[in-house]
Amino acid sequence: MTEGKLLKRIAVNPRIMLGKPVIKGTRLTVEIIVEKIAYGESIEDIRKEYPFLKVDDIRAALLYAAKRLAHEEEYAA
């Protein structure tokens, strides 16, 4: 799947989850998915917990997070 098609799976709407990016059509945030991956859950683990998710939804969340971080400014500590 192309980058553009993956990113279309993410929605940002101020009326849904206070504007946090979510999987389109759900209230499941990108943040939750990325955090679960960080704690070692597999894609299949996440899909068992959220059976409405497709593998591409999870990939879209990871891609979205990576793209957002690529545009963050770095500050010296």
Secondary structure, DSSP 8 states (H G I E B T S, - for coil): --HHHHHTTEE--TTSGGG--EETTS--BHHHHHHHHHTT--HHHHHHHSTT--HHHHHHHHHHHHHHHHT------
